[in-house]
Amino acid sequence: MSQIASEFGVHVNQLRLWREIALGNWPHAFEPQGQALEKMRSEYENTIEELYAQVGRLTTELTWLKKKDRQLRP
């Protein structure tokens, strides 16, 4: 530990603390973030649905306006 500490300019106590934190969290380090990921996926899908609906409404509105414009112009 002291060799690594001197090589990187870090105090030995800091390295010990980092090691304790790393070893304490190791079992959870590679677990998927299931709930957060599922929430993000759900929000993304809802946003996509809303955007497709808006594109549909705007396309319909544009088509209607173009048709009305042609009817008003001689």
C-alpha positions as CSV (number, residue, x, y, z in Angstrom):
1,M,0.0,0.0,0.0
2,S,2.8,2.4,0.9
3,Q,4.5,1.8,-2.5
4,I,1.3,2.6,-4.4
5,A,0.6,5.6,-2.2
6,S,4.0,7.1,-2.8
7,E,3.9,6.3,-6.5
8,F,0.6,8.2,-7.0
9,G,1.1,10.8,-4.4
10,V,-1.8,9.6,-2.2
11,H,-1.8,9.1,1.5
12,V,-2.0,5.5,2.7
13,N,-5.0,6.1,4.8
14,Q,-6.9,7.5,1.7
15,L,-6.0,4.3,-0.2
16,R,-7.3,2.1,2.7
17,L,-10.5,4.1,2.8
18,W,-11.0,3.7,-1.0
19,R,-10.3,0.0,-0.7
20,E,-12.9,-0.4,2.1
21,I,-15.5,1.4,0.1
22,A,-14.8,-0.6,-3.0
23,L,-14.8,-3.9,-1.3
24,G,-18.0,-3.0,0.6
25,N,-19.8,-2.1,-2.6
26,W,-18.4,-4.9,-4.7
27,P,-21.5,-7.2,-4.5
28,H,-23.7,-4.4,-5.9
29,A,-21.2,-3.1,-8.5
30,F,-22.4,-5.1,-11.4
31,E,-26.1,-5.4,-10.6
32,P,-28.4,-3.9,-13.2
33,Q,-30.1,-0.7,-12.3
34,G,-33.4,-2.4,-13.1
35,Q,-36.0,0.0,-11.8
36,A,-34.2,3.2,-13.0
37,L,-33.6,1.7,-16.4
38,E,-37.2,0.5,-16.7
39,K,-38.4,3.9,-15.7
40,M,-36.2,5.6,-18.4
41,R,-37.4,3.1,-21.0
42,S,-41.0,3.8,-20.2
43,E,-40.6,7.5,-20.3
44,Y,-38.7,7.2,-23.6
45,E,-41.5,5.1,-25.1
46,N,-44.2,7.5,-23.9
47,T,-42.3,10.4,-25.4
48,I,-42.0,8.6,-28.7
49,E,-45.7,7.9,-28.7
50,E,-46.5,11.6,-28.0
51,L,-44.2,12.8,-30.7
52,Y,-45.7,10.4,-33.3
53,A,-49.2,11.6,-32.3
54,Q,-48.1,15.2,-32.6
55,V,-46.6,14.6,-36.1
56,G,-49.9,13.0,-37.1
57,R,-51.9,15.9,-35.9
58,L,-49.6,18.4,-37.6
59,T,-49.6,16.5,-40.8
60,T,-53.4,16.4,-40.8
61,E,-53.5,20.1,-40.1
62,L,-51.1,21.0,-42.8
63,T,-53.0,18.9,-45.3
64,W,-56.2,20.6,-44.3
65,L,-54.6,24.1,-44.6
66,K,-53.2,23.3,-48.0
67,K,-56.6,22.1,-49.2
68,K,-58.3,25.3,-47.8
69,D,-55.7,27.5,-49.4
70,R,-56.3,25.9,-52.8
71,Q,-60.0,26.4,-52.4
72,L,-59.7,30.1,-51.5
73,R,-57.3,31.0,-54.4
74,P,-58.9,31.5,-57.8
